[in-house]
Amino acid sequence: MFYHSKELQFKARVSRPDPRFARLLLEQFGGGNGELKAAMQYFVQAFACRKPYPDKYDMLMDIATEELGHLEIVGATIQMLLTGVNGELKDAAERSSVFGEGISRDDVLDEAFSVNPQFGVLTGGGPALTDSNGVPWQGYYVNAVGDATVDLRSNIAAESRAKIVYEYLMKFTDDKDVLATLNFLMAREIAHFQQFEAALETIQPNFPPGVLQGDPRYCNIYSNHSCGEDARGPWNEGESTGLGEQWQYVEDPRAYAAETDGLTNVRPQGTDRTEASVRAADRKLGKRRSEEIRSATPQKDMQWCEYGSRPSAKKPRRQPVEQE
């Protein structure tokens, strides 16, 4: 059950119309890294967490709902940036100094339509669920596979991409009011990144993602598939970050494939894991994850929630303390 508050989470403001930046900002309204994508991704992911990870369900629904609020902020900003284009405002625009001295209504309309014809012929001067190039929003932007250790990593990546888009957008406007909104939205991406990262750490073990642990013959091989000077670093020498195994550097992948009959005659090296220990770990973790879901999910007479009693009021939250 959703409720809509008419007040925005952040006080979105615009100093002056700017159809060009309105088009760019559509990227965060209906683009592949935008606010609607985030809201729908976290909303869809939450369903699989409802029983085995009710705390993650709560977090995902909270953040998904906040992202819908951010979508409204972006949409409101786009609408303000297109002031004078909407039919209700055309007459008022001629009598208003909002465009600045020497800038006519026709100038603004011509600029808006030349920047994005859809502002005139489809949206009436409002935002559309498209990216900055007019490509419609699509459901395949959403990543949800039903495994929390995978989905949370997808969310960390999503917040990273959204953050960098806001960072790029800030370079294309000098409107201090718009910059304040972008700064807020970018900071919230950082907050959500940390929240998803912290949630992932509460699921142990969480590496490798999913349940199956991976064949010990292949998880620590670095295959050099490029010519010229070879770059070395912690990704191909020393201890691997996730499994703590020693990287095995293969200088000539073609020769190595021939020597090992297409890598079928490879023995695990640089690791204590064996095929037998991996199979045992697979069974143990698979049983554990399965039990988490089965024990939390009734098999008959199912209903999503209980009605008739209201939850106790939440305690007031402490406000963040400002650092002196």
N, C-alpha and C positions, 0 to 999 in steps of 0.2 A: 504494500500500500504506500503510495507516494503522495506527498504533499508539496505544493509549490508555494514558495515565498516570493512575493513580488520584489523584495529587496535583493539586489545582487550580493554575492559574498564579498566582492571587492567593489569599491566605488569607481566604476569605469567612466572615464571622461575622454573627450576629444576636443582639442583646441580649434580645429578647423576641418572642413571636409577634405578628403584625400582619396579619390576613387582609385588611384594607382595602388596605394597601400591597402585599400580595402580588398582589391583583388589578391594581393599577396597573402593577406591574412586569411583568405578562404582556405588556405592550406591547413590551418588549424581548426577549421570548422568542418569541412567535409573531406579532408585529405587522409592519406594512409597513415599518418602519424599524429592525427589531430585528436581533439577532445572527444568527439563522438566515437571514434575507434577505441579510445581508451575506456570510455564508459561501457560500451558494448562488450569489450573483451573481458573486463573484470566482472561484469554482470553475468555473462555466460559461464565463466570459470567458476563462479561462486556455487552453482548448482551442485557440481560434483563434490564440493567440500562440505555441503550442508550437514551430513551425518558424521563422516570420519573426522573432519576438522572444523567443528562449529565456530571456533575462534577465527579461522581463516575465512569462513563464510561471512562472518560479521565484518571483518576488515575489508574484504573484497566488495561487499555491498556498500559499505560506507564510502570507500574511495570511488566506486562506480557512480554513486549518487553525487559525490562532490564533482566528478568530472562532468556530469550533466550540467551542474551549475557553472562550470568553466565554459562549457559549450554556450551557455546563455550569455556569459560575459563576452566571449568572442563574437557571437552574433550581434549583441547590442553594440559593440564597438564598430563592427562592420556597418551596421545600420547608421550609426552616427557619422561615420566616415563618408557615407553616401547621402548625407543631408542635402536636400534640394533635388534629388533624383526622384524620390517617391512622389506620386501624384498628389498626395495630401499637402505636400510642402512646396510645390512648384510656385504657386502664387505668392506664398509667404517669402520664398527665397528672393523674389524680385525686390521686395520691400525691405529685406534684411541686409545688414552689413556683415553677416556671418562669413560671406565669401571673401571679404576684404575689398578695399577700394579698387575700382577699375575692373573687377571680375564680375561678369554678368552671369545670369542663370544659364543662358545658352552656352557660355564657355564651360561651365561645370557639367552640363548635360553632354556636350560634345566630348569632353574628356572622359566622362564615365563610360559612354557608349563605345568610344574608340578603344578604351582599355579593356572592356568586357561587354560585348553587345548583349549578353544575357541580363545585365543590370537593367536594360531598357525593355527588351522584348519578352523576357520570361519572369523575372523576379520583381519587376516594378521598383527597382532600387533597393532591394533587400538582399540578405545573404541567401545562398543556395547551398544545398548539400553536395557540393562539388569541391574539388581541389582548385588551385589557382589557375589551372588550365582548362577548367570546365569539365573534368572527368568526374562522373557521378560517384558518390560514396558507394562502396560495395562491401558485402558481408565477408568476402574472403580476406579483408584486412584483419579480421579477428583471429587470434591464435588461442585455441583452447583445446587441450588434448585429454583433460580429465585426470592428469597426474600432477599433483601440487608442486612437486620438485621441478617439473618441466614448466608448468604454467607460470610459476613465480619468477623463473629465469626469463621467460618471455616478457614478463611485465617489467623487470629490471631493464631489459633492452628497450622496451617501448618507452619507458620514461626517459632513458638516455637519448633516444631519437627525438622525442618531443622537446626535450630541453634544448638540444642543439638547434632545432628549427626556430624556437623562440630567440635563441642567441643570434641566429642569422637574421631574423626579422628585425631585430633591434638596430641593425646597421642600415635599414632602409627607411627610417623615419626619424625626424628631429622633433616631433611633437612630444613635449614633455609629459603630457597627460597620457598619451598612448603608451609611451615608454614606461610609465609607472604601472600600467596594467600588464604589459608584457613582462616586466620585472617580477610582478606578483605571480603570474602564471608560471614563469620559469622556475621561481623558487619552490612552488608547490610540486613541480616535477621532481626536484631534488628531494623534497620531503617524502614523496611517494616511493622514490627509488630506495631510500633508507628503510622505509616501512616494509617493502617487499623483501629486501635483503635480510632484515631482522626476522621476518616471518619464516623465510627459507631456513634460517639457522635453527629454528625451533623444531624442524623436522630432521631427525637424525636416524640413520645415516641418510644423506641426501646426494651423495656422489658415488658412482655416476648417477645422472638423472634417471628416474624410472626404477626398475627392480633388478633387471639382469646386470651382472657385474662386469661383463666383458671378458673376452678370451685373453688370458695372460700372455699369449704368444704375440699379440699384436698391439696391446694398449700402450706400450712404451717404445714403439719404433718410430724414429723420425726418418722419413724417406726424402733424400736430396734429389728433387726433380728439376733442378735448374743448373745451367752452365755458368761458368765464370767463378768469381770469388764467392766462396760460401760464407754466409753469415751464421755465426754461432751465438747462442744465448740460452737462457733458462728454458726455452721452449724445445731445445734439442740437445742439451747437455746438462749433466748433473741430475738432480732429483726432480721428478715430475710433481707438479703442484697438488694434484688431486689424490693420486694413489701412492705417492711417495716412492716411486720406482725409479731406477736409473734409466735415463734415455739411451737407447741403442741407435747410433747414427749409421745409416746405410748410405754409403758414398755413391754406389752405383746400383740403383734400384733394378735396372734391367738384368745385370749380372746376378744380383741377389735372387731375383725371381727364377732365373734359370737354375741356379745352384740348389734352390729349395723346392723345386718342382711346383712353381707357382705359389710359394709360401705355404705349402701343405706339409712340408717337412721342417718346420721351425720349432725349436725348443725354447721355452720361456727363459729369458736371460735378464739379469738385473732386477729380478723380483722374487719375492718369497711365495707368491701365489702360484698355484698349480691348477690344472684343469679340474681336478677333483675338488680342491678347496673352493673354486669358483662355483661349481655346481652345487656344493653344499650351502654356500652363501646365497645363491639364487633361491634355493628351496626355502631357506630360513627367512629371508626377507620377503619372498613372495607370500609365505604363510602369514607373516606378521602384517603385511599391508592388507591382505585379504581379510584377515580377522578384524582389523580395524574397521573395515567397511561393513562386514557382515554383522559384527556385534553391535554396530550403531544403527543398522538399518533393519526394521521389521520386514518380514516376508509376506505379511498379509494385514488386512485392515489398516492400510496406510493412510495417513493424512499429513499434510505439510506442517501445520501448526495447530495450536489449541486456541479456542475462543472462549470468551466468557469471563476472563480475569485479566485485568491490566497489570503489566509488570510494574514493580515498585519504581518510584521516581528515581532517576539517576542523581547521584550526588553531584553538586556543582563542581565543575572542573577548575582546578587552579590555573590561573593565567600565567603564561611564561613570564619569568622575572627578567626585567631589563637589566642588562649589565651596565654598570657605571663606568 
